[in-house]
Amino acid sequence: MRSAERSQVAEPSVAGAPRRRRTRPRDDRRAAWIFLVPALAGFVIFYGYPTVRGFWYSLTDYNLLTAPAYVGGDNYAQLVRDPQFWHSIAVTAYYVLINIGSQLLLALLLAALMHRLTRSVVLRAMLLLPWLVPNVTVALVWIWLLDAELGFVNHVLRALGLGTIGFFMSPDWAMPTIAMVNTWAYTGYTALLLYAGMLQIPPHLYESAAIDGAGELRMFRSITLPMLRPVLALVLVVSLIGSFQIFDTVAVADRGGGGAGSAVRVIYYFIYQQAFQYFHMGYASAAALMLAFVLGVLTVVQMRLLRASRSDLA
């Protein structure tokens, strides 16, 4: 790393000419490495070492009570033949489609309204509040609201003569309900990310389009969406990874009166059960690494399709 600052070195004068100074670049790479060491150390300790150790465990038969016994690729071979693993992948994919679809549409709507109508700081703070609440608390609140017997929502439905819905009890309703809960919690944060991207779009593009007679919908489709592509790629990648990692809402809903069973058994819940209920630590490690591989592939595909490294703002 070369700094823009340069040390000054005197140059001897020639034939009475004024003394000039020759610049020499100063090497700041050592200082840069000193500042990077704490971050690199944290990455190695909390990410690198656990990843390597998890890979080793995935090649062993380990149950926390005895020493790991090397079994090679048996865990991966068993995982490929395990219908419960593939069922959990399918359940997670179903949740991801509902969650990302609803969250992205609502976030785009809110961000566009803030960008074109109001830029209130109070409104932005209110949108961020659900995201600041811990997921366990969010799940508990919605369990109480949607309870089949005592919940406020079902009380309103009964008053309207629509009957009672077991939101967390029914296999058909459980996963869409969990997706709705997390959509409510994260839409505000996603909307703020998209809103920040919209603020980078040059205002003169909207002014020119308005002069040409374009309406808000046409400007959103022809200006906002194309210009927002790099931010949309970031939001989709982050949302995809976060959605595949859903665990706390499912764990609380399933233990807090839910009875949907396998209908809400996402991949993280499957890994948790294998590791801490059945003590198949090696098998759980193999499932976790398979999930990491799937997420890596999906992320690369998304980045390629959305051309995230190229911006129309340039």
C-alpha positions as CSV (number, residue, x, y, z in Angstrom):
1,M,0.0,0.0,0.0
2,R,1.5,3.3,-1.1
3,S,0.5,6.5,0.7
4,A,-0.2,9.7,-1.2
5,E,2.0,11.5,1.3
6,R,5.6,11.7,0.2
7,S,8.7,12.5,2.2
8,Q,10.8,15.4,1.0
9,V,14.5,14.8,0.1
10,A,16.7,17.8,-0.7
11,E,18.4,17.9,-4.1
12,P,21.7,19.8,-4.5
13,S,21.5,23.1,-6.5
14,V,23.3,23.3,-9.8
15,A,25.0,26.5,-11.1
16,G,23.2,28.8,-8.6
17,A,19.8,27.4,-9.5
18,P,17.3,27.2,-6.6
19,R,17.3,24.1,-4.6
20,R,14.6,21.6,-5.7
21,R,13.3,18.7,-3.6
22,R,12.9,15.2,-5.0
23,T,9.9,13.3,-3.7
24,R,10.1,9.7,-2.6
25,P,7.1,7.5,-1.9
26,R,6.7,6.4,1.7
27,D,5.8,2.7,2.3
28,D,2.9,2.4,4.7
29,R,2.3,-1.3,4.3
30,R,3.7,-2.1,7.7
31,A,1.3,0.3,9.4
32,A,-1.6,-1.1,7.3
33,W,-0.8,-4.7,8.5
34,I,-0.6,-3.5,12.1
35,F,-4.2,-2.2,11.8
36,L,-5.4,-5.3,10.0
37,V,-3.9,-7.8,12.5
38,P,-6.8,-7.5,15.1
39,A,-9.5,-8.1,12.4
40,L,-7.5,-10.9,10.8
41,A,-7.0,-12.5,14.2
42,G,-10.7,-12.3,15.0
43,F,-11.6,-13.8,11.6
44,V,-9.2,-16.7,12.1
45,I,-10.3,-17.4,15.7
46,F,-14.0,-17.1,15.2
47,Y,-14.5,-18.1,11.6
48,G,-11.4,-19.8,10.2
49,Y,-10.6,-22.3,13.0
50,P,-14.3,-23.3,13.6
51,T,-14.7,-23.9,9.8
52,V,-11.6,-26.2,9.7
53,R,-12.7,-28.0,12.9
54,G,-16.2,-28.4,11.5
55,F,-14.9,-29.9,8.3
56,W,-12.8,-32.4,10.4
57,Y,-15.9,-33.3,12.5
58,S,-17.9,-33.9,9.3
59,L,-15.5,-36.7,8.4
60,T,-15.9,-38.4,11.8
61,D,-18.5,-40.2,13.9
62,Y,-18.6,-37.9,17.0
63,N,-21.2,-37.7,19.8
64,L,-19.6,-35.4,22.4
65,L,-19.1,-38.4,24.7
66,T,-16.4,-40.3,22.9
67,A,-13.4,-39.3,20.8
68,P,-14.1,-38.6,17.1
69,A,-13.7,-41.7,15.0
70,Y,-12.7,-41.1,11.3
71,V,-15.3,-42.3,8.8
72,G,-14.3,-40.4,5.7
73,G,-17.2,-39.4,3.5
74,D,-19.8,-41.7,5.1
75,N,-21.6,-38.7,6.6
76,Y,-22.0,-37.0,3.3
77,A,-23.1,-40.2,1.6
78,Q,-25.7,-40.8,4.3
79,L,-26.8,-37.1,4.0
80,V,-27.5,-37.5,0.2
81,R,-29.7,-40.5,0.9
82,D,-31.5,-38.9,3.9
83,P,-35.1,-37.9,3.0
84,Q,-35.4,-35.7,6.1
85,F,-32.4,-33.6,5.0
86,W,-33.9,-33.0,1.5
87,H,-37.3,-32.4,3.1
88,S,-35.8,-29.7,5.3
89,I,-34.1,-28.1,2.3
90,A,-37.5,-28.1,0.5
91,V,-39.2,-26.5,3.5
92,T,-36.5,-23.9,3.8
93,A,-36.7,-23.1,0.0
94,Y,-40.5,-22.7,0.4
95,Y,-39.9,-20.2,3.3
96,V,-37.3,-18.4,1.4
97,L,-39.5,-17.8,-1.6
98,I,-42.4,-16.5,0.5
99,N,-40.1,-14.4,2.7
100,I,-37.9,-12.8,0.1
101,G,-40.8,-12.2,-2.3
102,S,-43.1,-10.5,0.2
103,Q,-40.2,-8.6,1.9
104,L,-38.7,-7.3,-1.3
105,L,-42.0,-6.1,-2.8
106,L,-43.1,-4.3,0.4
107,A,-39.6,-2.9,0.9
108,L,-39.5,-1.5,-2.6
109,L,-42.9,0.1,-2.1
110,L,-41.9,1.7,1.2
111,A,-38.5,2.9,-0.2
112,A,-40.2,4.4,-3.3
113,L,-42.8,6.2,-1.2
114,M,-40.1,7.6,1.1
115,H,-38.0,8.7,-1.8
116,R,-40.7,10.3,-3.9
117,L,-43.1,11.6,-1.2
118,T,-41.4,12.1,2.2
119,R,-38.0,11.8,3.7
120,S,-39.1,12.0,7.3
121,V,-36.5,10.9,9.9
122,V,-39.3,9.9,12.3
123,L,-40.8,7.5,9.6
124,R,-37.4,5.9,9.0
125,A,-36.9,5.4,12.8
126,M,-40.3,3.7,13.0
127,L,-39.5,1.4,10.1
128,L,-36.3,0.3,11.9
129,L,-37.9,-0.5,15.2
130,P,-39.2,-4.0,14.4
131,W,-35.7,-5.0,13.2
132,L,-34.2,-3.9,16.5
133,V,-36.4,-6.2,18.5
134,P,-34.8,-9.7,19.2
135,N,-36.3,-12.4,17.0
136,V,-37.3,-14.5,20.0
137,T,-39.4,-11.6,21.4
138,V,-41.0,-11.0,18.0
139,A,-41.9,-14.7,17.8
140,L,-43.4,-14.7,21.3
141,V,-45.5,-11.6,20.6
142,W,-46.9,-13.0,17.4
143,I,-47.6,-16.4,19.0
144,W,-49.8,-14.6,21.6
145,L,-51.5,-12.5,18.9
146,L,-52.2,-15.5,16.7
147,D,-53.1,-18.0,19.4
148,A,-56.1,-20.1,18.4
149,E,-57.9,-19.6,21.7
150,L,-56.7,-16.4,23.2
151,G,-55.1,-14.5,20.3
152,F,-56.4,-11.1,19.3
153,V,-56.4,-12.0,15.6
154,N,-58.6,-15.1,16.1
155,H,-60.8,-13.1,18.4
156,V,-61.4,-10.6,15.5
157,L,-62.0,-13.5,13.1
158,R,-64.6,-15.1,15.3
159,A,-66.3,-11.7,15.8
160,L,-66.6,-11.5,12.0
161,G,-67.9,-15.0,11.7
162,L,-64.9,-16.4,9.9
163,G,-64.0,-19.1,12.4
164,T,-60.7,-19.8,14.0
165,I,-57.4,-20.4,12.3
166,G,-54.5,-22.4,13.9
167,F,-51.8,-20.3,12.4
168,F,-48.9,-22.1,14.0
169,M,-50.8,-25.4,14.4
170,S,-51.8,-26.1,10.9
171,P,-49.2,-27.5,8.5
172,D,-50.7,-25.4,5.7
173,W,-50.6,-22.1,7.7
174,A,-47.5,-22.6,9.8
175,M,-44.7,-21.7,7.3
176,P,-46.5,-18.8,5.6
177,T,-47.2,-17.4,9.1
178,I,-43.6,-17.7,10.1
179,A,-42.6,-16.0,6.8
180,M,-45.1,-13.2,7.5
181,V,-43.7,-12.7,11.0
182,N,-40.1,-12.3,9.7
183,T,-41.3,-10.1,6.8
184,W,-42.9,-7.8,9.4
185,A,-39.6,-7.8,11.3
186,Y,-37.1,-7.2,8.5
187,T,-39.0,-5.2,5.8
188,G,-38.2,-1.8,7.4
189,Y,-34.5,-2.6,7.4
190,T,-34.6,-3.8,3.8
191,A,-36.6,-0.7,2.8
192,L,-33.9,1.6,4.3
193,L,-31.2,-0.2,2.4
194,L,-33.1,0.3,-0.9
195,Y,-33.9,3.9,0.1
196,A,-30.2,4.6,0.6
197,G,-29.6,3.3,-2.9
198,M,-32.4,5.5,-4.4
199,L,-30.8,8.5,-2.9
200,Q,-27.7,7.9,-5.1
201,I,-29.8,8.2,-8.3
202,P,-29.2,11.7,-9.9
203,P,-32.4,13.8,-9.5
204,H,-32.1,15.3,-13.0
205,L,-33.1,11.9,-14.4
206,Y,-36.5,12.1,-12.8
207,E,-36.8,15.8,-13.8
208,S,-36.1,15.0,-17.4
209,A,-38.6,12.1,-17.4
210,A,-41.2,14.3,-15.8
211,I,-40.8,16.9,-18.5
212,D,-41.2,14.2,-21.1
213,G,-44.5,13.3,-19.5
214,A,-43.5,10.1,-17.7
215,G,-45.6,9.1,-14.6
216,E,-44.3,7.8,-11.3
217,L,-44.8,4.1,-12.3
218,R,-43.0,4.6,-15.6
219,M,-40.1,6.4,-13.8
220,F,-39.9,3.6,-11.2
221,R,-39.7,1.0,-13.9
222,S,-37.4,2.8,-16.3
223,I,-35.1,4.7,-13.9
224,T,-35.3,3.5,-10.3
225,L,-35.1,-0.2,-10.9
226,P,-32.2,-0.2,-13.4
227,M,-30.2,2.3,-11.3
228,L,-30.9,0.3,-8.2
229,R,-29.6,-3.0,-9.5
230,P,-26.3,-3.2,-7.5
231,V,-28.2,-2.4,-4.2
232,L,-30.9,-4.9,-5.2
233,A,-28.2,-7.6,-5.7
234,L,-26.8,-6.8,-2.2
235,V,-30.2,-7.0,-0.6
236,L,-31.1,-10.3,-2.4
237,V,-27.9,-11.9,-1.4
238,V,-28.1,-10.8,2.2
239,S,-31.8,-11.8,2.4
240,L,-31.2,-15.2,0.8
241,I,-28.4,-16.0,3.3
242,G,-30.4,-14.7,6.2
243,S,-33.5,-16.6,5.1
244,F,-31.7,-19.9,4.8
245,Q,-30.4,-19.4,8.4
246,I,-33.8,-19.0,10.0
247,F,-33.9,-20.9,13.3
248,D,-35.1,-18.9,16.3
249,T,-38.6,-18.0,15.0
250,V,-39.2,-21.7,14.1
251,A,-37.8,-23.0,17.4
252,V,-40.0,-20.6,19.4
253,A,-43.1,-21.2,17.3
254,D,-42.8,-25.0,17.3
255,R,-42.2,-25.2,21.1
256,G,-44.6,-22.4,22.0
257,G,-47.8,-24.2,21.1
258,G,-47.1,-25.0,17.5
259,G,-47.9,-28.5,16.2
260,A,-46.9,-28.2,12.5
261,G,-44.0,-30.7,13.0
262,S,-42.1,-31.4,9.8
263,A,-43.9,-28.6,8.0
264,V,-41.7,-26.1,9.7
265,R,-38.5,-28.2,10.1
266,V,-36.1,-25.9,8.2
267,I,-32.5,-26.9,7.5
268,Y,-31.1,-25.1,10.6
269,Y,-33.6,-26.8,12.8
270,F,-32.6,-30.1,11.3
271,I,-28.9,-29.4,12.0
272,Y,-29.8,-28.4,15.6
273,Q,-31.7,-31.6,16.2
274,Q,-28.9,-33.8,14.8
275,A,-26.3,-32.0,16.9
276,F,-28.0,-31.3,20.2
277,Q,-30.9,-33.7,20.4
278,Y,-29.4,-36.9,18.8
279,F,-25.8,-35.9,19.4
280,H,-24.7,-36.8,15.9
281,M,-22.1,-34.0,15.8
282,G,-20.3,-35.3,12.7
283,Y,-23.5,-35.7,10.8
284,A,-24.7,-32.2,11.8
285,S,-21.3,-30.8,10.7
286,A,-21.6,-32.4,7.3
287,A,-25.1,-30.9,6.9
288,A,-23.9,-27.5,7.9
289,L,-21.0,-27.6,5.3
290,M,-23.5,-28.8,2.7
291,L,-25.6,-25.8,3.5
292,A,-22.6,-23.5,3.2
293,F,-21.8,-24.9,-0.2
294,V,-25.4,-24.5,-1.4
295,L,-25.4,-20.9,-0.2
296,G,-22.1,-20.2,-1.9
297,V,-23.4,-21.5,-5.2
298,L,-26.6,-19.5,-5.0
299,T,-24.7,-16.3,-4.1
300,V,-22.4,-16.6,-7.1
301,V,-25.4,-17.3,-9.4
302,Q,-27.2,-14.3,-8.1
303,M,-24.2,-12.0,-8.4
304,R,-23.7,-13.2,-12.0
305,L,-27.3,-12.8,-13.1
306,L,-27.7,-9.4,-11.5
307,R,-24.3,-8.2,-12.7
308,A,-23.7,-6.8,-9.2
309,S,-20.2,-5.6,-9.9
310,R,-21.4,-3.1,-12.6
311,S,-23.4,0.0,-11.8
312,D,-25.5,2.0,-14.2
313,L,-24.7,5.1,-12.1
314,A,-21.1,5.1,-13.5
